[in-house]
Each structure stands twice: as structure tokens, then as C-alpha cells.
């Protein structure tokens, strides 16, 4: 698989961040007839462009000879980066940094079809022309000088981002303070009315003590409700349940289709499929606000999102561990053996079943848990799963090293060789293959 190293990816990030900033500044100058810094940070850089370019360079270079799929993949990857960045910024700062609501075929104003097509074309140009050119130019820079420049740019970006974030939050607090002062003046104007209302309320409470008690119980019950809405603990709970249920479903499916009972877990301990767990949490987070949309809408969304997600997971595991966990090369209409059209449709069907049936049921059951106990149990399970994921990653990495004949001299490596030998890994991950 063609790939770029970390040094090259960092330069791709900074170069395209600067190019994106120049483009944004030029567009703003054309429309407003003056210079406007359109970046989140103060410096001449738009990190969202760099992040999109780096994502394209990581996940799509092997599609260089398949221009249509490269274009389509570039559309999906960069659009997802833009959508994710927009939602995260709004979640943190409670404001939209860009809005495409006036464009046709937009999604909540974060992304629109016109821009996505442009990103797809840019992805083709980057992979086929600009990225190889940039890598050839990087060879002309002494490696030490290049590393020093990257460190300087990285430190400046972090400082700039932190300063910009603090400034935005300070602006928000300042606006909140102005609103608070206005409300205080409004309250003062109703002082007599409020005093009269308070006296009446006190009298009613004395006459009917159950009024205050009932209200207190209602408020307390609302506060003690676990994992309301689509917050952290709801998504964490869905991740855990999705990982467990996904492993069970895959195991049953393989048993029904092949007649063999094989392990489908992603981890060395326990029946958990991390791919399914992340898919459930990610799908819920993205589609939560569209859960009342038609089945057709969710099916199309799930088909595209699921196919892109599975492709990214396949590339990531191959890059991180040098292993291939699934290969669809023998199934018609596949893309590099990583995804195929039939299974993409399965992702779409799964999205409809999940959002219309499974998620509402699980959500109600999760919210029935006591708040304190629910948070404690969820936190403990997340820690255990994180430890399991770390051990599994180390065991897989060591397995790949053993296949190259590399001896392990460290104590950790010796422990991994003892407890997770080749026989254990190959039995645990029966479809595992080493990448070229």
C-alpha cells in the first residue's frame, strides 16, 4: 500500500493549511473588498484544510489509478472532516464558524454538495500531482532543518490555537455578562411584583406542603436521570453495548453462513468488536438529529457513511499493525478488497434498523439506570476496554514483528511472546493476514 511517512504528512498538513488560508482570504477579499483573516487561529493557517489534506494522503493514495473512486473517496473523507470540525467547534464554542444553509443540498449548514464536489476534485489533484511534487521538494530540505521547522510551526500553532480559544470563550463570557446585567435591571423593575408573588408562594406552600415536595422530587428525578439525550455517557454506553452485540451478531452470522464457530472479537480478552462499537457510537452521534427522517434518508446516509467507515478502519489497521482483518477481493464490486457494494448496503440497512428500532429501545433502557451507578459502571467498563485495546494492539504489533523474525529483548515483548504466541493470535483472529 502506498503511504506517506509522518514527516511528510506533517508538511502536507502545514502546507495545505496555508494554501487553504490564502484561498479563504482571497475569497473574502473578493466578496467584502477588504482583507479578512478567515482562520480560527490568528496566524496564516486554516487547520481544517490541512487536516483534510492529511486525511486524503493517509487513506486514499492506493486509489491513484482509480480516479472515479479517488474522487468519490476524496469527497467523502474531506466532507466528513469539514462536518466533524464544524460540529466540534459549535459544541465547544456554541456558535457556527461557517454556514452553508443558503446553499442547495447542504447538511445542517456545515457542508454542501457544491463544496464537496470541489474537495473531490482537489483530492484527485493532490494525490496525482501536488503531493508527489511536495514530497520531491521536501527532499531538497535538510532533514534536521525540516524537523526544526516542524517543531517551531507546531508549537506556534498550539499557542495560537489556545490563545484563540481562550479569546472566543472570553468573548462569550463578556456577552453573557452584558445579558446578565440587562436581566438584573429587568428584575429590579419588577421588584414589587416579585415580592408579592413570593408572599403568595409562601402562603400556598404553607397551605399545601405537597406542592413543594412534589416539585422537589420532580427536579431531583430529572437531575438524577442517567445519560440523557446524546451526551458522553449515552455514546459511551452505546459503544460498549455495540461492541458486545456486534461481536455476537458477527459470530452468529458466520456460524449460519459457514457452519463454523469462529472468534470475531477485535480484542484478546472478551467478546467485543471495536469496529461495531465505534460504528454504533459514531452513527448515533451523527444521525441523532436526523432520527425522525425517512427510512430512505437514513439508508442512503448509512450506506455512504458505513462504507467510508469500513474503508478507513481497514486502512488504519493495515498501517498500524501491518495486518488485514478482512478481505472482500472475491466479492463482486469491491474496492481494494476493503469494502464492497453489498456490504455497504448492509450498512445502510443496519443504520435504519439501529436508528428506528434498536437505538430507541437501548436508549430507554440505559436511561433507567441510576445516575451515580450508571456513571460508575460505564467509567469502569471504559477503562477495562481501553486496557484491553492497548494490550491487543501490543500483541498484534508483536505478532507482526515475529513474522519478520525480529527477536524481542524487552521485558514487555517477552511477556507478549509468552502469553500471546502465534497460535493464540491466529486462533483469536482467524481471518488475519499480514499486509505486504
C-alpha positions as CSV (number, residue, x, y, z in Angstrom):
1,X,0.0,0.0,0.0
2,X,1.4,3.4,-1.0
3,X,1.8,5.7,2.0
4,X,3.4,8.8,3.4
5,X,5.6,8.9,6.5
6,X,4.8,11.1,9.5
7,X,7.4,13.7,8.4
8,X,5.7,14.1,5.0
9,X,2.2,14.1,6.5
10,X,3.1,16.9,8.9
11,X,4.4,19.0,6.0
12,X,1.3,18.2,4.0
13,X,-0.8,19.5,6.9
14,X,1.0,22.8,7.2
15,X,1.4,23.5,3.5
16,X,-2.2,22.9,2.7
17,X,-3.3,24.7,5.8
18,X,-1.5,27.8,4.5
19,X,-2.9,27.3,0.9
20,X,-6.4,27.0,2.4
21,X,-5.9,30.2,4.4
22,X,-4.8,32.0,1.2
23,X,-7.8,30.8,-0.6
24,X,-10.2,31.8,2.2
25,X,-8.5,35.3,2.4
26,X,-8.8,35.8,-1.3
27,X,-12.4,34.8,-1.4
28,X,-13.2,37.1,1.5
29,X,-11.3,39.9,-0.2
30,X,-13.4,39.5,-3.4
31,X,-16.7,39.5,-1.6
32,X,-16.0,42.1,1.1
33,X,-13.4,44.2,-0.8
34,X,-11.1,44.1,2.1
35,X,-8.7,41.7,3.8
36,X,-10.3,39.4,6.4
37,X,-8.5,36.6,8.3
38,X,-10.9,33.7,7.9
39,X,-8.9,31.3,10.0
40,X,-9.8,30.2,13.5
41,X,-6.3,30.9,14.7
42,X,-4.6,34.3,14.2
43,X,-1.7,33.1,12.0
44,X,-1.9,32.5,8.2
45,X,-3.2,29.0,8.5
46,X,-6.6,27.1,8.3
47,X,-6.0,23.8,10.1
48,X,-9.2,22.2,8.7
49,X,-7.7,22.3,5.2
50,X,-4.5,20.7,6.4
51,X,-6.5,18.0,8.3
52,X,-8.5,17.2,5.2
53,X,-5.4,17.0,3.0
54,X,-3.6,14.8,5.6
55,X,-6.6,12.5,5.8
56,X,-6.7,12.2,2.0
57,X,-2.9,11.5,2.0
58,X,-3.4,8.8,4.6
59,X,-6.4,6.9,3.4
60,X,-6.6,7.4,-0.4
61,X,-3.2,7.1,-2.2
62,X,-3.9,3.5,-3.2
63,X,-6.8,4.7,-5.3
64,X,-4.5,6.8,-7.5
65,X,-5.2,4.5,-10.5
66,X,-8.9,4.6,-10.0
67,X,-9.8,8.2,-10.5
68,X,-13.6,7.9,-10.0
69,X,-13.2,6.2,-6.7
70,X,-10.4,8.6,-5.7
71,X,-12.8,11.5,-6.5
72,X,-15.6,9.9,-4.6
73,X,-13.4,8.9,-1.6
74,X,-12.0,12.5,-1.5
75,X,-15.5,13.9,-1.4
76,X,-16.4,11.6,1.5
77,X,-13.2,12.0,3.6
78,X,-12.9,15.8,3.3
79,X,-16.6,16.4,3.7
80,X,-16.6,14.3,6.9
81,X,-13.5,16.2,8.2
82,X,-15.3,19.5,7.5
83,X,-18.6,18.3,9.1
84,X,-16.8,16.9,12.1
85,X,-14.8,20.1,12.6
86,X,-17.9,22.3,12.3
87,X,-19.8,20.3,14.8
88,X,-17.0,20.1,17.3
89,X,-16.4,23.9,17.1
90,X,-20.1,24.6,17.6
91,X,-20.2,22.1,20.5
92,X,-17.3,23.8,22.3
93,X,-18.0,27.5,21.5
94,X,-21.8,27.3,20.8
95,X,-21.6,29.1,17.5
96,X,-21.1,28.2,13.9
97,X,-17.9,29.3,12.2
98,X,-19.3,28.8,8.7
99,X,-22.8,28.3,7.4
100,X,-23.9,26.9,4.0
101,X,-27.6,27.0,4.8
102,X,-28.2,29.1,1.8
103,X,-26.7,26.5,-0.5
104,X,-28.6,23.7,-2.1
105,X,-28.1,20.1,-0.8
106,X,-26.5,21.2,2.5
107,X,-26.3,19.3,5.7
108,X,-27.1,21.5,8.7
109,X,-25.1,24.3,7.1
110,X,-21.8,22.5,7.9
111,X,-21.3,21.0,4.4
112,X,-22.9,21.3,1.0
113,X,-22.7,19.4,-2.2
114,X,-21.0,22.1,-4.3
115,X,-18.1,22.3,-1.9
116,X,-17.9,18.5,-1.6
117,X,-17.5,18.2,-5.3
118,X,-14.7,20.8,-5.2
119,X,-13.0,18.8,-2.4
120,X,-13.3,15.6,-4.5
121,X,-11.6,17.3,-7.5
122,X,-8.9,18.7,-5.2
123,X,-8.3,15.3,-3.7
124,X,-7.6,13.9,-7.2
125,X,-5.2,16.7,-8.0
126,X,-3.4,16.3,-4.6
127,X,-2.9,12.5,-4.9
128,X,-1.9,12.6,-8.6
129,X,0.2,15.8,-8.8
130,X,0.7,18.1,-5.8
131,X,1.5,15.6,-3.0
132,X,4.2,13.8,-5.1
133,X,5.6,17.2,-6.1
134,X,5.7,18.4,-2.5
135,X,7.5,15.2,-1.4
136,X,10.1,15.7,-4.1
137,X,10.6,19.3,-2.9
138,X,10.9,18.1,0.7
139,X,14.0,16.1,-0.2
140,X,15.8,19.4,-1.0
141,X,15.4,20.5,2.6
142,X,18.0,19.0,5.0
143,X,16.1,16.7,7.4
144,X,17.4,18.4,10.5
145,X,16.2,21.8,9.3
146,X,12.9,20.3,8.3
147,X,12.4,18.7,11.7
148,X,13.3,22.0,13.5
149,X,10.8,24.0,11.3
150,X,8.0,21.5,12.0
151,X,8.6,21.8,15.7
152,X,8.5,25.6,15.5
153,X,5.4,25.5,13.4
154,X,3.7,23.0,15.8
155,X,4.5,25.0,18.9
156,X,3.3,28.2,17.3
157,X,0.1,26.5,16.2
158,X,-0.7,25.2,19.6
159,X,0.0,28.5,21.3
160,X,-2.1,30.3,18.7
161,X,-5.0,27.8,18.9
162,X,-5.1,28.0,22.7
163,X,-5.0,31.8,22.7
164,X,-7.8,32.0,20.1
165,X,-9.9,29.5,22.0
166,X,-9.5,31.5,25.3
167,X,-10.3,34.7,23.4
168,X,-13.5,33.2,22.0
169,X,-14.6,31.9,25.4
170,X,-13.8,35.2,26.9
171,X,-16.0,37.0,24.3
172,X,-18.8,34.5,25.2
173,X,-18.5,35.3,28.9
174,X,-18.4,39.0,28.2
175,X,-21.6,38.7,26.2
176,X,-23.2,36.6,28.9
177,X,-22.2,39.3,31.5
178,X,-23.9,42.0,29.4
179,X,-27.0,39.8,29.2
180,X,-26.9,39.3,33.0
181,X,-26.7,43.0,33.7
182,X,-29.7,43.6,31.4
183,X,-31.7,40.9,33.2
184,X,-30.8,42.4,36.6
185,X,-32.2,45.7,35.5
186,X,-35.3,44.0,34.3
187,X,-35.6,42.2,37.6
188,X,-35.3,45.4,39.6
189,X,-38.2,46.9,37.6
190,X,-40.4,44.1,38.8
191,X,-39.2,44.1,42.4
192,X,-42.7,44.8,43.9
193,X,-44.4,42.3,41.7
194,X,-41.8,39.6,42.6
195,X,-42.2,40.4,46.3
196,X,-45.9,40.0,46.1
197,X,-45.5,36.7,44.1
198,X,-43.1,35.4,46.8
199,X,-45.5,36.1,49.6
200,X,-48.3,34.2,47.7
201,X,-46.0,31.3,47.0
202,X,-45.0,31.1,50.7
203,X,-48.7,31.1,51.7
204,X,-49.5,28.4,49.2
205,X,-46.6,26.2,50.3
206,X,-47.8,26.5,53.9
207,X,-51.3,25.6,52.9
208,X,-50.4,22.8,50.6
209,X,-47.0,21.4,51.6
210,X,-47.1,18.7,48.9
211,X,-46.7,21.3,46.2
212,X,-43.1,22.0,47.2
213,X,-42.3,18.3,47.9
214,X,-43.7,17.2,44.5
215,X,-41.7,19.8,42.6
216,X,-38.5,18.9,44.5
217,X,-38.9,15.2,43.7
218,X,-39.5,16.1,40.0
219,X,-36.4,18.2,39.8
220,X,-34.3,15.7,41.6
221,X,-35.6,12.9,39.4
222,X,-34.6,15.0,36.3
223,X,-31.2,15.7,37.7
224,X,-30.6,12.0,38.6
225,X,-31.6,10.7,35.2
226,X,-28.6,8.9,33.6
227,X,-27.3,9.6,30.1
228,X,-30.0,11.9,28.9
229,X,-30.0,13.0,25.2
230,X,-26.9,12.2,23.2
231,X,-24.2,13.1,25.6
232,X,-20.9,11.4,26.6
233,X,-22.3,8.7,28.8
234,X,-25.0,7.8,26.3
235,X,-22.5,7.4,23.5
236,X,-20.1,5.6,25.8
237,X,-22.8,3.1,26.8
238,X,-23.8,2.6,23.1
239,X,-20.1,2.0,22.3
240,X,-19.8,-0.7,24.9
241,X,-23.2,-2.4,24.0
242,X,-22.5,-2.1,20.3
243,X,-19.1,-3.7,20.6
244,X,-20.6,-6.6,22.5
245,X,-23.7,-7.0,20.3
246,X,-21.7,-6.6,17.1
247,X,-19.4,-9.5,18.1
248,X,-22.4,-11.7,18.9
249,X,-24.1,-10.8,15.6
250,X,-21.0,-11.5,13.5
251,X,-20.4,-14.8,15.3
252,X,-24.0,-16.0,14.7
253,X,-23.8,-14.8,11.1
254,X,-20.5,-16.7,10.4
255,X,-22.0,-19.8,12.1
256,X,-25.1,-19.6,9.9
257,X,-23.2,-19.0,6.6
258,X,-20.1,-21.1,7.1
259,X,-21.2,-23.7,9.7
260,X,-18.1,-22.8,11.7
261,X,-18.0,-21.1,15.1
262,X,-15.1,-18.7,14.9
263,X,-14.0,-15.7,17.0
264,X,-15.0,-12.3,15.6
265,X,-13.7,-10.2,18.5
266,X,-11.3,-7.3,18.0
267,X,-9.7,-7.8,21.4
268,X,-7.6,-10.5,23.0
269,X,-10.0,-10.6,26.0
270,X,-13.8,-10.7,25.9
271,X,-16.4,-10.8,23.1
272,X,-16.1,-7.2,21.9
273,X,-15.8,-5.9,18.3
274,X,-14.4,-2.4,18.5
275,X,-15.3,-1.7,14.8
276,X,-19.0,-2.2,15.6
277,X,-18.9,-0.3,18.9
278,X,-17.3,2.7,17.3
279,X,-19.8,2.5,14.4
280,X,-22.8,2.5,16.8
281,X,-21.5,5.5,18.7
282,X,-20.4,7.4,15.6
283,X,-23.6,6.6,13.7
284,X,-25.8,7.7,16.7
285,X,-23.8,10.9,17.2
286,X,-24.1,12.0,13.5
287,X,-27.7,10.8,12.9
288,X,-29.2,11.7,16.2
289,X,-30.7,14.9,15.0
290,X,-32.0,13.1,11.9
291,X,-33.6,10.2,13.7
292,X,-37.0,11.3,12.6
293,X,-36.1,11.4,9.0
294,X,-37.5,8.9,6.5
295,X,-36.0,5.3,6.3
296,X,-34.8,6.1,2.7
297,X,-32.8,9.1,4.0
298,X,-31.1,7.2,6.8
299,X,-30.4,4.2,4.5
300,X,-28.6,6.4,2.0
301,X,-26.7,8.2,4.7
302,X,-25.8,4.9,6.4
303,X,-24.7,3.2,3.2
304,X,-22.2,6.1,2.4
305,X,-21.1,6.6,6.0
306,X,-20.7,2.9,6.7
307,X,-18.7,2.2,3.6
308,X,-16.4,5.1,4.2
309,X,-16.0,4.0,7.9
310,X,-15.2,0.4,7.0
311,X,-12.6,1.5,4.4
312,X,-10.9,3.9,6.9
313,X,-10.8,1.1,9.5
314,X,-9.2,-1.3,7.0
315,X,-6.5,1.2,6.0
316,X,-5.9,2.2,9.6
317,X,-5.4,-1.4,10.9
318,X,-3.1,-2.2,8.0
319,X,-1.0,0.9,8.6
320,X,-0.9,0.5,12.4
321,X,-0.4,-3.3,12.8
322,X,0.6,-4.4,9.3
323,X,-2.3,-6.8,9.3
324,X,-5.5,-7.3,7.3
325,X,-8.6,-8.4,9.3
326,X,-10.9,-8.8,6.3
327,X,-10.6,-9.1,2.6
328,X,-13.5,-8.8,0.1
329,X,-11.5,-9.3,-3.0
330,X,-13.6,-12.3,-4.0
331,X,-16.9,-10.4,-3.7
332,X,-18.1,-8.5,-6.8
333,X,-18.0,-4.7,-6.8
334,X,-15.3,-4.4,-4.2
335,X,-12.8,-1.6,-3.7
336,X,-9.3,-2.9,-3.0
337,X,-10.9,-5.8,-1.0
338,X,-11.6,-3.3,1.8
339,X,-15.3,-2.7,1.1
340,X,-17.9,-4.0,-1.4
341,X,-21.2,-2.7,-2.6
342,X,-23.3,-5.5,-1.0
343,X,-21.9,-4.8,2.5
344,X,-22.3,-1.1,2.0
345,X,-26.0,-1.8,1.5
346,X,-25.9,-3.9,4.7
347,X,-24.5,-0.8,6.5
348,X,-27.5,1.2,5.2
349,X,-30.0,-1.4,6.4
350,X,-28.2,-1.6,9.7
351,X,-28.4,2.2,10.1
352,X,-32.2,2.1,9.6
353,X,-32.7,-0.8,12.0
354,X,-30.4,0.9,14.5
355,X,-31.9,4.4,14.4
356,X,-35.6,3.3,14.1
357,X,-35.6,0.2,16.4
358,X,-32.6,-0.8,18.3
359,X,-31.3,2.7,19.4
360,X,-34.7,3.9,20.9
361,X,-35.0,0.7,22.9
362,X,-31.4,0.7,24.2
363,X,-31.6,4.4,24.9
364,X,-34.7,3.9,27.1
365,X,-33.1,1.0,29.0
366,X,-29.8,3.0,29.5
367,X,-31.7,6.0,30.9
368,X,-33.4,3.8,33.5
369,X,-30.1,3.2,35.3
370,X,-29.4,5.3,38.5
371,X,-27.2,8.2,37.6
372,X,-24.4,7.5,40.1
373,X,-24.3,3.8,39.5
374,X,-24.6,4.2,35.7
375,X,-21.6,6.6,35.6
376,X,-19.5,4.4,37.8
377,X,-20.2,1.2,35.8
378,X,-19.7,2.9,32.4
379,X,-16.4,4.5,33.5
380,X,-15.1,1.2,34.8
381,X,-16.0,-0.6,31.6
382,X,-14.4,2.1,29.5
383,X,-11.2,1.8,31.5
384,X,-11.2,-2.0,31.1
385,X,-11.9,-1.8,27.4
386,X,-9.1,0.8,27.0
387,X,-6.7,-1.5,28.7
388,X,-7.9,-4.4,26.6
389,X,-7.4,-2.4,23.4
390,X,-3.9,-1.4,24.4
391,X,-2.9,-5.0,25.2
392,X,-4.5,-6.2,22.0
393,X,-2.6,-3.5,19.9
394,X,0.7,-4.5,21.5
395,X,0.0,-8.2,21.0
396,X,-0.8,-7.7,17.3
397,X,2.2,-5.4,16.7
398,X,4.4,-8.1,18.3
399,X,2.8,-10.8,16.2
400,X,3.7,-8.8,13.1
401,X,7.3,-8.4,14.3
402,X,7.6,-12.1,15.0
403,X,6.7,-12.9,11.4
404,X,9.7,-11.0,10.2
405,X,12.0,-12.9,12.6
406,X,12.6,-9.9,14.8
407,X,13.6,-11.1,18.4
408,X,12.3,-9.2,21.4
409,X,14.7,-8.1,24.0
410,X,12.4,-6.0,26.3
411,X,10.5,-7.4,29.2
412,X,7.2,-6.4,27.7
413,X,8.0,-8.1,24.4
414,X,8.9,-11.3,26.3
415,X,5.6,-11.2,28.2
416,X,3.7,-10.7,24.9
417,X,5.6,-13.7,23.3
418,X,4.7,-15.9,26.3
419,X,1.0,-15.0,26.7
420,X,0.1,-14.2,23.1
421,X,2.1,-16.6,20.9
422,X,1.3,-17.1,17.2
423,X,-1.1,-19.9,17.9
424,X,-3.2,-17.7,20.2
425,X,-3.3,-14.8,17.8
426,X,-4.2,-16.9,14.7
427,X,-7.0,-18.7,16.6
428,X,-8.3,-15.4,18.0
429,X,-8.2,-13.7,14.6
430,X,-8.9,-16.5,12.2
431,X,-9.2,-14.1,9.1
432,X,-6.0,-12.3,10.0
433,X,-3.5,-11.8,7.2
434,X,-0.2,-10.0,7.1
435,X,0.0,-7.0,4.8
436,X,2.6,-6.9,2.0
